[in-house]
Amino acid sequence: MKKNIFKSATIIVLALSFASFTTLLKKEIKVKTSTVTWKGYKVTGSHEGNITLNDGTLIFENDKLVGGNFSIDMTSITVTDLESGQGKEKLEGHLKSDDFFGIKNHPNARFVITKVEGEKGAYKVTGDLTIKAKTNSMTINMSIADNTATANLKVDRSKFDVRYGSPTFFNDLKDKAIYDEFDLNVSLQF
């Protein structure tokens, strides 16, 4: 009986000792030097642009990514492949309208990490993406080197009720169709 108590006490002391060496570090994302670019595709071509970050953090345990989140300012969406006079302002206004992201009622999008697999800077990250108050889980690859985390997300806008020109919601769009998937390329400096 005394041996079992001694063994149990030893195991508990060892477990607490190892737990005390675990370092949880929360690193703030530097929004001014981080970037988010987007690219949307349609039958007749594509458009691309930038969106700024509001805030974010990445959480590390013993130098391994274990969690985090970031928020995107949807009111900042810009188009970079067009110049003034080529419809740039019109397209930016349309993207901000209820036809697309409805920024008046939904000024922010958010990604919250729920699970992380991998190590040494190469991670498979699962998280909840919220756009227009709709949340969907997705899994992405994230690379971390030095003080930069990068990820490329393929987002299916139909899952977030972004309907304009979507072949998922409308028939017979022909060359007016805008594909549901768009790219978000994220580079987070911390």
N, C-alpha and C positions, 0 to 999 in steps of 0.2 A: 504494500500500500504506500509506504514512504517513498519507494523507488518511483512509482507512478506519479506521485505528487511532485517529486523532484524533476522527473522528465517533463511533466506538463509545465512546471514553472520555468524550466530551461527553455523550452520551445517558445513560451510567451515572451521571455526576456529577449531571445534572439529575434523574434518577429518584431518586437518593439524597437530593437536596435536597428534593424534594417529599415524599418519605416521612418525612423528619425533621420536617415541619410537621404531620403527622397526629397528632392527639391522641386517645388512647384513654382514656376516662374511665369508671370503674366506680362507679355510684351505688347505695348501699345503700338498700333499701326500708325505710321507717319503719313497722314492723309495728303499732305502737300507734295510729297515725292512719290507716292503710290499712284498707279494708273489702272483704269478700267477702260478697255476699248470694246466696242461692239461691232458686229457685222451682220446685216440681215440680207436675205437672198430672195429674189423674185425671179419669175420666168425670164424676164428680159434683162437681168443684171443683178446688181447688189448696191447697197449703201453701207457706209461705216461711219463711226464717230467715237466720241468720248463721253464718259460719265464720271463725275467725281465721287469720291468717298466721303461719307459723313464722319465715320469713326470705325474703330474695330480693335480687337485684341487677338493675339494668339497665345495659347497656353502650352507651356512645355513642362515636362517632368523628366528630370535628368537628361536634358538636351533633346528629348524626343517630343514631337508634337502630340498633344493629347486632346486639344479642344480649341475653341475660339469662335469668333463671329466677326462679321463686318456688315456695315450698312451703306447702301448706295443712295445718293441724292438724285432721284429720278427727275427733279426739276432742272438739273444741270445738263441733261442730254443734249448733245450737239452732233451735227453732221459735219464730217471733215472731207468727204469726197466731192462736195459741191461748194461753189463760191457764191457770194451774194449775186443775185440776178439770175442764177441758174435754178432757183427754187429751194435754196438752202433754208431760208426762213420759213417757207411754207411747209417743208418736210419736218423741220424741227417742231413747228406748231402742231402739225398733225400727230407726230409721235407723242406729244404731251397731252393731246386731247383724249376724250373718252373712247375714241375709236381704237386707240392703242393703250397707253399706260395710265391715263386718267390722273395726271399728277395733282389736280386740284384736291381730289379725295384720297389719293395714294402717293404722297410725295417721296416715299422711301421704299426701297426693296431691301431685304435682309437675307443673309446666309448664316445659319447657325450650325456649327459642326456638332454632330451627334455621335460619330464613331470614327476612329482613326486606326488604320492598319499600316504596317510597314516600319521602316527605320532608315537611318543614315541618309536622311534628306529626301527619300522617295516614299511617298505615302499614298494610300488609297483612302480618300476622305469621303465619308457619307455625311450629308447634312440636309437641313430643311431650308429650302429657298422659298421666300415669300415675296410675291409680286401681286399688286392689286388685292391685298388681303386674302389671297389664296396661297396655301402652303403645300409644297410637294417635296418629297424626299428625292435626292439624287446622289450619285456617287461619281467622284471626279478623281483624277490624279493630280497631286500637288507635289511640287519640288521645292525644297528649301536649301539654299546655299548662302553662306555668309548671313546677312540680315535681310534676305529677300525670299518671299514665298511666291511662287507662280503657279497658276492653274488656268486651264482652258475649259470653259463650260459650254456644253451644247444645251440650250434651253428650248424646250417645246412650249411656245407661247400659248398654244391652244389649251394647255393645262392650267393656265392662269387667266383664262377668259379674255385673252387679247384676240379678238375675232376678225378685225378688218382684213379683207382680202384673203382670208384663210380658206383653203380648200377643204378643211375639216368641217367648216360650218356652212360653206356656200358652194353650190354646184355651178358649172358653166362659167367659171371665171376666165378660162382660157389664158391668154397672155397677161391678164391683169392679176393673176394669182401671186400671192406672196407666201413663200414657204413658211411652215410653222416653226422650224428650227432656226435659231439665230445663235451666234457665237458671242460669248463674253470672255475676254482675255484679261486676266487679273494679275497684276504685279504688286504685291504688298511689301512695302519697306517697313522695317521695325527696328 
